[in-house]
Amino acid sequence: MRSGSAKWNSIISEGGGVRKVGIFGGTFDPIHQGHMVIAEQVADTLGLRRVIFVPGGVPPHKPPTSVKASAEDRLSMVEAAVADNDDFVVDRVEIDSGRPMYSVETVPLVKDRYEGDEWYFITGADEVSNLLSWREPDNLLAQTAMVAATRPGYDISNLDHLAEALENFEKIVPVECTRVEISATRIRRRLVEGKSVRYLVPDGVFEIIHDRGLYGASVVREDRRSEEKLSGSKET
């Protein structure tokens, strides 16, 4: 069985003036601080010049009814989440397609729209461990290295079963990220229960959720928001 450890180390250590670009796809229903931590720490570890967030329009791997916010609402939330980071951008290629798109289709389209010398597709290690169920995984790895974002203490040997099945196994790059116990499912559940999700999502995302009443959230009226800001600015 092949081992990717040496290859992984060389990929992480090299770079120099090479323009490295990451593609971070997902349903983002909603995008949360766990996503932001992964994007930031992967970019820092690999020296990425840019991370392109690609919210899915019609996810091919789950029924449409499982996606709770519209594509445009999810796009707005991702745009709000990355607004303060000049190295993060959002691409709506999958949303504009109007159909389910697989990663092997998305990657070449994104690469045509941006400049880059080395490309990295960012996802979680658990998703990478199921890579054989993805559409044309070897073709995908031929187009881009795949980042397996791991939690501290993650056993990289959990990916070894891919070695014999994938010709491009060496292009899987584990990157350890801070463990953040946040999930979109839990965020949606808290909102349905009337509980706060402040600080679980970026501030701009929190505002969109309540402005639009997403996921059963209570709507915060503009006059109430103004009163809260005025109250918070008074000296005590």
C-alpha atoms as an extended CHARMM CRD file, in Angstrom:
* protein
*
       236  EXT
         1         1  MET       CA              0.0000000000        0.0000000000        0.0000000000  PROA      1               0.0000000000
         2         2  ARG       CA              1.2570000000        3.4480000000       -0.8680000000  PROA      2               0.0000000000
         3         3  SER       CA              1.7500000000        5.9940000000        1.8700000000  PROA      3               0.0000000000
         4         4  GLY       CA              1.0830000000        9.6560000000        1.1710000000  PROA      4               0.0000000000
         5         5  SER       CA              2.8980000000       11.0890000000        4.2010000000  PROA      5               0.0000000000
         6         6  ALA       CA              6.1190000000       12.0900000000        2.3830000000  PROA      6               0.0000000000
         7         7  LYS       CA              4.2060000000       13.5930000000       -0.5050000000  PROA      7               0.0000000000
         8         8  TRP       CA              1.9360000000       15.5080000000        1.9030000000  PROA      8               0.0000000000
         9         9  ASN       CA              4.9500000000       17.0400000000        3.6540000000  PROA      9               0.0000000000
        10        10  SER       CA              6.5250000000       18.1560000000        0.3750000000  PROA      10              0.0000000000
        11        11  ILE       CA              3.3090000000       19.7630000000       -0.8430000000  PROA      11              0.0000000000
        12        12  ILE       CA              2.9340000000       21.7560000000        2.3630000000  PROA      12              0.0000000000
        13        13  SER       CA              6.5810000000       22.8670000000        2.5270000000  PROA      13              0.0000000000
        14        14  GLU       CA              6.9530000000       24.0230000000       -1.0860000000  PROA      14              0.0000000000
        15        15  GLY       CA              5.4410000000       27.1220000000       -2.6490000000  PROA      15              0.0000000000
        16        16  GLY       CA              7.5880000000       30.2390000000       -2.8420000000  PROA      16              0.0000000000
        17        17  GLY       CA              6.1430000000       32.6420000000       -5.3900000000  PROA      17              0.0000000000
        18        18  VAL       CA              3.6100000000       30.1380000000       -6.7270000000  PROA      18              0.0000000000
        19        19  ARG       CA              0.0300000000       31.3990000000       -6.7440000000  PROA      19              0.0000000000
        20        20  LYS       CA             -1.8850000000       28.8950000000       -4.6560000000  PROA      20              0.0000000000
        21        21  VAL       CA             -5.6660000000       29.0400000000       -4.6880000000  PROA      21              0.0000000000
        22        22  GLY       CA             -8.2250000000       27.1300000000       -2.6320000000  PROA      22              0.0000000000
        23        23  ILE       CA            -11.7760000000       26.1870000000       -3.6170000000  PROA      23              0.0000000000
        24        24  PHE       CA            -14.1450000000       25.7120000000       -0.6910000000  PROA      24              0.0000000000
        25        25  GLY       CA            -17.4750000000       24.2500000000       -1.7450000000  PROA      25              0.0000000000
        26        26  GLY       CA            -20.4600000000       23.3530000000        0.3540000000  PROA      26              0.0000000000
        27        27  THR       CA            -24.1400000000       23.8130000000        0.9800000000  PROA      27              0.0000000000
        28        28  PHE       CA            -23.4040000000       26.4710000000        3.6490000000  PROA      28              0.0000000000
        29        29  ASP       CA            -26.8870000000       26.1440000000        5.1530000000  PROA      29              0.0000000000
        30        30  PRO       CA            -25.8460000000       28.3240000000        6.9420000000  PROA      30              0.0000000000
        31        31  ILE       CA            -22.1370000000       29.1150000000        6.7690000000  PROA      31              0.0000000000
        32        32  HSD       CA            -20.7320000000       29.2410000000       10.3080000000  PROA      32              0.0000000000
        33        33  GLN       CA            -17.5720000000       29.9340000000       12.2770000000  PROA      33              0.0000000000
        34        34  GLY       CA            -16.3580000000       26.3660000000       11.8230000000  PROA      34              0.0000000000
        35        35  HSD       CA            -16.1810000000       26.9460000000        8.0760000000  PROA      35              0.0000000000
        36        36  MET       CA            -14.3210000000       30.2050000000        8.5900000000  PROA      36              0.0000000000
        37        37  VAL       CA            -11.7470000000       28.5950000000       10.8900000000  PROA      37              0.0000000000
        38        38  ILE       CA            -11.0570000000       25.8610000000        8.3300000000  PROA      38              0.0000000000
        39        39  ALA       CA            -10.6750000000       28.3460000000        5.4750000000  PROA      39              0.0000000000
        40        40  GLU       CA             -8.3390000000       30.5940000000        7.4690000000  PROA      40              0.0000000000
        41        41  GLN       CA             -6.1470000000       27.8380000000        8.8820000000  PROA      41              0.0000000000
        42        42  VAL       CA             -5.8590000000       25.9220000000        5.5930000000  PROA      42              0.0000000000
        43        43  ALA       CA             -4.9230000000       29.1540000000        3.8170000000  PROA      43              0.0000000000
        44        44  ASP       CA             -2.3190000000       29.9040000000        6.4840000000  PROA      44              0.0000000000
        45        45  THR       CA             -0.8250000000       26.3920000000        6.4530000000  PROA      45              0.0000000000
        46        46  LEU       CA             -0.6070000000       26.0570000000        2.6760000000  PROA      46              0.0000000000
        47        47  GLY       CA              0.1170000000       29.6960000000        1.8780000000  PROA      47              0.0000000000
        48        48  LEU       CA             -2.9950000000       30.1730000000       -0.2450000000  PROA      48              0.0000000000
        49        49  ARG       CA             -3.2460000000       33.5520000000       -1.9510000000  PROA      49              0.0000000000
        50        50  ARG       CA             -7.0250000000       33.2330000000       -2.2360000000  PROA      50              0.0000000000
        51        51  VAL       CA             -9.8860000000       31.0310000000       -1.0550000000  PROA      51              0.0000000000
        52        52  ILE       CA            -12.9130000000       30.8760000000       -3.3460000000  PROA      52              0.0000000000
        53        53  PHE       CA            -16.1470000000       29.9040000000       -1.5830000000  PROA      53              0.0000000000
        54        54  VAL       CA            -18.5870000000       28.1220000000       -3.8990000000  PROA      54              0.0000000000
        55        55  PRO       CA            -22.0450000000       27.6730000000       -2.3480000000  PROA      55              0.0000000000
        56        56  GLY       CA            -23.9580000000       24.8070000000       -3.9050000000  PROA      56              0.0000000000
        57        57  GLY       CA            -27.1270000000       25.6020000000       -5.8100000000  PROA      57              0.0000000000
        58        58  VAL       CA            -28.8150000000       22.2020000000       -6.0220000000  PROA      58              0.0000000000
        59        59  PRO       CA            -26.6160000000       19.7680000000       -4.0700000000  PROA      59              0.0000000000
        60        60  PRO       CA            -26.3410000000       16.4500000000       -5.9360000000  PROA      60              0.0000000000
        61        61  HSD       CA            -25.6770000000       14.4010000000       -2.8000000000  PROA      61              0.0000000000
        62        62  LYS       CA            -28.8450000000       15.1950000000       -0.8280000000  PROA      62              0.0000000000
        63        63  PRO       CA            -32.5590000000       15.6830000000       -1.5410000000  PROA      63              0.0000000000
        64        64  PRO       CA            -33.5760000000       19.2680000000       -2.3660000000  PROA      64              0.0000000000
        65        65  THR       CA            -35.9210000000       19.3630000000        0.6280000000  PROA      65              0.0000000000
        66        66  SER       CA            -32.9570000000       18.8920000000        2.9780000000  PROA      66              0.0000000000
        67        67  VAL       CA            -31.6370000000       22.3460000000        2.0320000000  PROA      67              0.0000000000
        68        68  LYS       CA            -33.5400000000       24.7920000000        4.2130000000  PROA      68              0.0000000000
        69        69  ALA       CA            -32.5030000000       28.2150000000        2.8640000000  PROA      69              0.0000000000
        70        70  SER       CA            -32.7560000000       29.3180000000       -0.7580000000  PROA      70              0.0000000000
        71        71  ALA       CA            -29.6650000000       29.4520000000       -2.9260000000  PROA      71              0.0000000000
        72        72  GLU       CA            -29.7520000000       33.2560000000       -2.9640000000  PROA      72              0.0000000000
        73        73  ASP       CA            -30.0940000000       33.4700000000        0.8250000000  PROA      73              0.0000000000
        74        74  ARG       CA            -27.1770000000       31.0860000000        1.2990000000  PROA      74              0.0000000000
        75        75  LEU       CA            -25.1340000000       33.0670000000       -1.2040000000  PROA      75              0.0000000000
        76        76  SER       CA            -25.9000000000       36.2950000000        0.6940000000  PROA      76              0.0000000000
        77        77  MET       CA            -24.7850000000       34.7050000000        3.9510000000  PROA      77              0.0000000000
        78        78  VAL       CA            -21.4940000000       33.5050000000        2.4520000000  PROA      78              0.0000000000
        79        79  GLU       CA            -20.8610000000       36.9600000000        0.9800000000  PROA      79              0.0000000000
        80        80  ALA       CA            -21.5060000000       38.5340000000        4.3880000000  PROA      80              0.0000000000
        81        81  ALA       CA            -19.2010000000       36.0220000000        6.0960000000  PROA      81              0.0000000000
        82        82  VAL       CA            -16.2120000000       36.7930000000        3.8680000000  PROA      82              0.0000000000
        83        83  ALA       CA            -16.8080000000       40.5400000000        3.4380000000  PROA      83              0.0000000000
        84        84  ASP       CA            -14.0120000000       41.5960000000        5.7950000000  PROA      84              0.0000000000
        85        85  ASN       CA            -11.3270000000       39.2970000000        4.3350000000  PROA      85              0.0000000000
        86        86  ASP       CA             -9.7080000000       40.4550000000        1.0990000000  PROA      86              0.0000000000
        87        87  ASP       CA             -8.2790000000       36.9580000000        0.5170000000  PROA      87              0.0000000000
        88        88  PHE       CA            -11.7320000000       35.3370000000        0.5070000000  PROA      88              0.0000000000
        89        89  VAL       CA            -14.1160000000       35.6370000000       -2.4510000000  PROA      89              0.0000000000
        90        90  VAL       CA            -17.4220000000       34.0480000000       -3.4420000000  PROA      90              0.0000000000
        91        91  ASP       CA            -18.3010000000       32.4890000000       -6.7870000000  PROA      91              0.0000000000
        92        92  ARG       CA            -21.8910000000       31.6980000000       -7.7670000000  PROA      92              0.0000000000
        93        93  VAL       CA            -21.0760000000       29.2830000000      -10.5860000000  PROA      93              0.0000000000
        94        94  GLU       CA            -23.0480000000       26.3980000000       -9.0630000000  PROA      94              0.0000000000
        95        95  ILE       CA            -26.0170000000       28.5830000000       -8.1450000000  PROA      95              0.0000000000
        96        96  ASP       CA            -26.2170000000       30.0430000000      -11.6430000000  PROA      96              0.0000000000
        97        97  SER       CA            -26.1310000000       26.5940000000      -13.2270000000  PROA      97              0.0000000000
        98        98  GLY       CA            -29.6290000000       25.8730000000      -11.9270000000  PROA      98              0.0000000000
        99        99  ARG       CA            -28.8830000000       22.1650000000      -11.6600000000  PROA      99              0.0000000000
       100       100  PRO       CA            -27.0030000000       19.7390000000       -9.4440000000  PROA      100             0.0000000000
       101       101  MET       CA            -23.2590000000       20.0320000000      -10.0420000000  PROA      101             0.0000000000
       102       102  TYR       CA            -20.5190000000       17.6400000000       -9.0020000000  PROA      102             0.0000000000
       103       103  SER       CA            -17.1490000000       18.8780000000       -7.7990000000  PROA      103             0.0000000000
       104       104  VAL       CA            -15.4390000000       17.3540000000      -10.8370000000  PROA      104             0.0000000000
       105       105  GLU       CA            -17.5730000000       19.7020000000      -12.9770000000  PROA      105             0.0000000000
       106       106  THR       CA            -17.1990000000       22.7630000000      -10.7620000000  PROA      106             0.0000000000
       107       107  VAL       CA            -13.4160000000       22.8020000000      -10.3840000000  PROA      107             0.0000000000
       108       108  PRO       CA            -12.5070000000       23.3690000000      -14.0730000000  PROA      108             0.0000000000
       109       109  LEU       CA            -15.1060000000       26.1320000000      -14.3530000000  PROA      109             0.0000000000
       110       110  VAL       CA            -13.6970000000       27.9390000000      -11.3250000000  PROA      110             0.0000000000
       111       111  LYS       CA            -10.1270000000       27.5010000000      -12.5680000000  PROA      111             0.0000000000
       112       112  ASP       CA            -11.1080000000       29.1720000000      -15.8430000000  PROA      112             0.0000000000
       113       113  ARG       CA            -12.3700000000       32.2260000000      -13.9290000000  PROA      113             0.0000000000
       114       114  TYR       CA             -9.3460000000       32.8790000000      -11.6990000000  PROA      114             0.0000000000
       115       115  GLU       CA             -5.5730000000       32.9560000000      -11.9720000000  PROA      115             0.0000000000
       116       116  GLY       CA             -3.6760000000       30.2930000000      -10.0690000000  PROA      116             0.0000000000
       117       117  ASP       CA             -0.7150000000       27.9560000000      -10.3910000000  PROA      117             0.0000000000
       118       118  GLU       CA             -1.6310000000       25.3640000000       -7.7610000000  PROA      118             0.0000000000
       119       119  TRP       CA             -5.1810000000       24.4990000000       -6.8160000000  PROA      119             0.0000000000
       120       120  TYR       CA             -6.5730000000       22.9520000000       -3.6480000000  PROA      120             0.0000000000
       121       121  PHE       CA            -10.1120000000       21.7010000000       -3.0640000000  PROA      121             0.0000000000
       122       122  ILE       CA            -10.9500000000       22.1320000000        0.6180000000  PROA      122             0.0000000000
       123       123  THR       CA            -13.2170000000       19.7370000000        2.4690000000  PROA      123             0.0000000000
       124       124  GLY       CA            -13.3230000000       17.7890000000        5.7250000000  PROA      124             0.0000000000
       125       125  ALA       CA            -11.3830000000       14.5970000000        6.3470000000  PROA      125             0.0000000000
       126       126  ASP       CA            -14.6120000000       12.6740000000        6.9150000000  PROA      126             0.0000000000
       127       127  GLU       CA            -15.8220000000       13.6640000000        3.4470000000  PROA      127             0.0000000000
       128       128  VAL       CA            -12.4590000000       12.7240000000        1.9400000000  PROA      128             0.0000000000
       129       129  SER       CA            -12.6530000000        9.2840000000        3.5460000000  PROA      129             0.0000000000
       130       130  ASN       CA            -15.7940000000        8.7320000000        1.4250000000  PROA      130             0.0000000000
       131       131  LEU       CA            -14.1050000000        9.9700000000       -1.7540000000  PROA      131             0.0000000000
       132       132  LEU       CA            -14.7270000000        6.7300000000       -3.6380000000  PROA      132             0.0000000000
       133       133  SER       CA            -18.4440000000        7.5540000000       -3.6220000000  PROA      133             0.0000000000
       134       134  TRP       CA            -17.8060000000       10.9000000000       -5.3540000000  PROA      134             0.0000000000
       135       135  ARG       CA            -18.1790000000       11.2400000000       -9.1120000000  PROA      135             0.0000000000
       136       136  GLU       CA            -14.8730000000       10.5730000000      -10.9230000000  PROA      136             0.0000000000
       137       137  PRO       CA            -12.6330000000       11.0660000000       -7.8880000000  PROA      137             0.0000000000
       138       138  ASP       CA             -9.3870000000       10.3870000000       -9.7780000000  PROA      138             0.0000000000
       139       139  ASN       CA            -10.3610000000       12.9200000000      -12.4310000000  PROA      139             0.0000000000
       140       140  LEU       CA            -11.0510000000       15.4510000000       -9.6780000000  PROA      140             0.0000000000
       141       141  LEU       CA             -7.6450000000       14.8020000000       -8.1020000000  PROA      141             0.0000000000
       142       142  ALA       CA             -6.0020000000       15.2170000000      -11.5030000000  PROA      142             0.0000000000
       143       143  GLN       CA             -7.3990000000       18.7550000000      -11.5990000000  PROA      143             0.0000000000
       144       144  THR       CA             -6.6910000000       19.8250000000       -8.0270000000  PROA      144             0.0000000000
       145       145  ALA       CA             -5.0760000000       18.6250000000       -4.8220000000  PROA      145             0.0000000000
       146       146  MET       CA             -7.6560000000       17.8370000000       -2.1600000000  PROA      146             0.0000000000
       147       147  VAL       CA             -7.2930000000       19.2140000000        1.3580000000  PROA      147             0.0000000000
       148       148  ALA       CA             -8.5830000000       16.9230000000        4.0830000000  PROA      148             0.0000000000
       149       149  ALA       CA             -9.1680000000       19.3050000000        6.9740000000  PROA      149             0.0000000000
       150       150  THR       CA             -8.5610000000       17.2370000000       10.1010000000  PROA      150             0.0000000000
       151       151  ARG       CA             -9.1460000000       17.8320000000       13.7880000000  PROA      151             0.0000000000
       152       152  PRO       CA             -6.2530000000       17.5520000000       16.2780000000  PROA      152             0.0000000000
       153       153  GLY       CA             -5.3680000000       13.9240000000       16.8830000000  PROA      153             0.0000000000
       154       154  TYR       CA             -7.0580000000       12.6850000000       13.7270000000  PROA      154             0.0000000000
       155       155  ASP       CA             -5.6570000000        9.3500000000       12.5740000000  PROA      155             0.0000000000
       156       156  ILE       CA             -4.4500000000        9.9320000000        9.0120000000  PROA      156             0.0000000000
       157       157  SER       CA             -4.4290000000        6.1730000000        8.4500000000  PROA      157             0.0000000000
       158       158  ASN       CA             -8.2230000000        6.5130000000        8.1560000000  PROA      158             0.0000000000
       159       159  LEU       CA             -7.5070000000        7.6480000000        4.6080000000  PROA      159             0.0000000000
       160       160  ASP       CA             -5.2180000000        4.7300000000        3.7200000000  PROA      160             0.0000000000
       161       161  HSD       CA             -8.0540000000        2.6950000000        2.1820000000  PROA      161             0.0000000000
       162       162  LEU       CA             -8.0230000000        5.2000000000       -0.6990000000  PROA      162             0.0000000000
       163       163  ALA       CA             -4.4040000000        4.4900000000       -1.6160000000  PROA      163             0.0000000000
       164       164  GLU       CA             -4.9440000000        1.3740000000       -3.6970000000  PROA      164             0.0000000000
       165       165  ALA       CA             -8.1550000000        2.6310000000       -5.3080000000  PROA      165             0.0000000000
       166       166  LEU       CA             -6.9840000000        6.0610000000       -6.4420000000  PROA      166             0.0000000000
       167       167  GLU       CA             -4.2120000000        6.6770000000       -8.9470000000  PROA      167             0.0000000000
       168       168  ASN       CA             -3.8190000000       10.2440000000       -7.6470000000  PROA      168             0.0000000000
       169       169  PHE       CA             -3.9340000000        9.3890000000       -3.9410000000  PROA      169             0.0000000000
       170       170  GLU       CA             -0.7620000000       11.4170000000       -3.3170000000  PROA      170             0.0000000000
       171       171  LYS       CA             -2.6900000000       14.6080000000       -4.0560000000  PROA      171             0.0000000000
       172       172  ILE       CA             -4.7220000000       14.2720000000       -0.8670000000  PROA      172             0.0000000000
       173       173  VAL       CA             -3.2840000000       16.7470000000        1.6540000000  PROA      173             0.0000000000
       174       174  PRO       CA             -4.2850000000       16.4860000000        5.3460000000  PROA      174             0.0000000000
       175       175  VAL       CA             -4.2150000000       19.8280000000        7.1830000000  PROA      175             0.0000000000
       176       176  GLU       CA             -4.8370000000       19.9300000000       10.9220000000  PROA      176             0.0000000000
       177       177  CYS       CA             -7.3130000000       22.6200000000       11.9820000000  PROA      177             0.0000000000
       178       178  THR       CA             -8.6010000000       23.7210000000       15.3650000000  PROA      178             0.0000000000
       179       179  ARG       CA            -11.5700000000       21.6170000000       16.3730000000  PROA      179             0.0000000000
       180       180  VAL       CA            -14.7530000000       23.7090000000       16.4240000000  PROA      180             0.0000000000
       181       181  GLU       CA            -17.8570000000       21.8440000000       17.5400000000  PROA      181             0.0000000000
       182       182  ILE       CA            -20.3490000000       23.7050000000       15.3560000000  PROA      182             0.0000000000
       183       183  SER       CA            -22.6240000000       22.2690000000       12.6930000000  PROA      183             0.0000000000
       184       184  ALA       CA            -25.2330000000       23.8100000000       10.4160000000  PROA      184             0.0000000000
       185       185  THR       CA            -27.7630000000       21.2400000000       11.6380000000  PROA      185             0.0000000000
       186       186  ARG       CA            -27.3110000000       22.2890000000       15.2680000000  PROA      186             0.0000000000
       187       187  ILE       CA            -27.5290000000       25.9690000000       14.3280000000  PROA      187             0.0000000000
       188       188  ARG       CA            -30.8340000000       25.4100000000       12.5310000000  PROA      188             0.0000000000
       189       189  ARG       CA            -32.1530000000       23.4020000000       15.4590000000  PROA      189             0.0000000000
       190       190  ARG       CA            -31.2710000000       26.1540000000       17.9220000000  PROA      190             0.0000000000
       191       191  LEU       CA            -33.0780000000       28.7150000000       15.7860000000  PROA      191             0.0000000000
       192       192  VAL       CA            -36.2160000000       26.5730000000       15.6000000000  PROA      192             0.0000000000
       193       193  GLU       CA            -36.0620000000       26.2670000000       19.3940000000  PROA      193             0.0000000000
       194       194  GLY       CA            -35.7850000000       30.0330000000       19.7460000000  PROA      194             0.0000000000
       195       195  LYS       CA            -32.2040000000       29.8880000000       21.0370000000  PROA      195             0.0000000000
       196       196  SER       CA            -29.3970000000       32.2810000000       20.1600000000  PROA      196             0.0000000000
       197       197  VAL       CA            -26.8040000000       31.4620000000       17.5150000000  PROA      197             0.0000000000
       198       198  ARG       CA            -24.8290000000       34.6580000000       18.0290000000  PROA      198             0.0000000000
       199       199  TYR       CA            -21.0630000000       33.9530000000       17.7990000000  PROA      199             0.0000000000
       200       200  LEU       CA            -21.7650000000       30.5630000000       16.1860000000  PROA      200             0.0000000000
       201       201  VAL       CA            -22.0270000000       32.3950000000       12.8690000000  PROA      201             0.0000000000
       202       202  PRO       CA            -20.2930000000       35.5740000000       11.6270000000  PROA      202             0.0000000000
       203       203  ASP       CA            -22.0710000000       38.7990000000       12.6050000000  PROA      203             0.0000000000
       204       204  GLY       CA            -23.2460000000       39.5180000000        9.0640000000  PROA      204             0.0000000000
       205       205  VAL       CA            -24.7250000000       36.0360000000        8.7860000000  PROA      205             0.0000000000
       206       206  PHE       CA            -26.5050000000       36.4640000000       12.1160000000  PROA      206             0.0000000000
       207       207  GLU       CA            -28.1060000000       39.6740000000       10.8510000000  PROA      207             0.0000000000
       208       208  ILE       CA            -29.2610000000       38.1090000000        7.5710000000  PROA      208             0.0000000000
       209       209  ILE       CA            -30.7910000000       35.1380000000        9.4020000000  PROA      209             0.0000000000
       210       210  HSD       CA            -32.8740000000       37.4310000000       11.6100000000  PROA      210             0.0000000000
       211       211  ASP       CA            -33.6000000000       40.0810000000        8.9760000000  PROA      211             0.0000000000
       212       212  ARG       CA            -35.0620000000       37.4150000000        6.6760000000  PROA      212             0.0000000000
       213       213  GLY       CA            -36.4570000000       35.0940000000        9.3490000000  PROA      213             0.0000000000
       214       214  LEU       CA            -34.4380000000       32.1320000000        8.0830000000  PROA      214             0.0000000000
       215       215  TYR       CA            -34.6240000000       28.7210000000        9.7390000000  PROA      215             0.0000000000
       216       216  GLY       CA            -37.5430000000       29.8380000000       11.9160000000  PROA      216             0.0000000000
       217       217  ALA       CA            -35.5760000000       32.7070000000       13.4480000000  PROA      217             0.0000000000
       218       218  SER       CA            -37.4640000000       35.6240000000       14.9020000000  PROA      218             0.0000000000
       219       219  VAL       CA            -37.3140000000       38.7260000000       12.7240000000  PROA      219             0.0000000000
       220       220  VAL       CA            -35.5270000000       41.7010000000       14.2780000000  PROA      220             0.0000000000
       221       221  ARG       CA            -37.2010000000       44.8860000000       13.0390000000  PROA      221             0.0000000000
       222       222  GLU       CA            -35.0200000000       47.7750000000       11.9460000000  PROA      222             0.0000000000
       223       223  ASP       CA            -36.4800000000       50.1280000000       14.5650000000  PROA      223             0.0000000000
       224       224  ARG       CA            -35.6480000000       47.6530000000       17.3220000000  PROA      224             0.0000000000
       225       225  ARG       CA            -32.1140000000       47.2160000000       15.9530000000  PROA      225             0.0000000000
       226       226  SER       CA            -31.6300000000       51.0050000000       15.9870000000  PROA      226             0.0000000000
       227       227  GLU       CA            -32.8400000000       51.2160000000       19.5760000000  PROA      227             0.0000000000
       228       228  GLU       CA            -30.4030000000       48.4870000000       20.6280000000  PROA      228             0.0000000000
       229       229  LYS       CA            -27.4820000000       50.2490000000       18.9380000000  PROA      229             0.0000000000
       230       230  LEU       CA            -28.3800000000       53.5680000000       20.5810000000  PROA      230             0.0000000000
       231       231  SER       CA            -28.7360000000       51.9230000000       23.9750000000  PROA      231             0.0000000000
       232       232  GLY       CA            -25.3790000000       50.1920000000       23.6030000000  PROA      232             0.0000000000
       233       233  SER       CA            -23.6100000000       53.4310000000       22.7210000000  PROA      233             0.0000000000
       234       234  LYS       CA            -24.7400000000       55.3670000000       25.8290000000  PROA      234             0.0000000000
       235       235  GLU       CA            -22.2420000000       55.9820000000       28.5820000000  PROA      235             0.0000000000
       236       236  THR       CA            -22.8770000000       54.2880000000       31.8820000000  PROA      236             0.0000000000
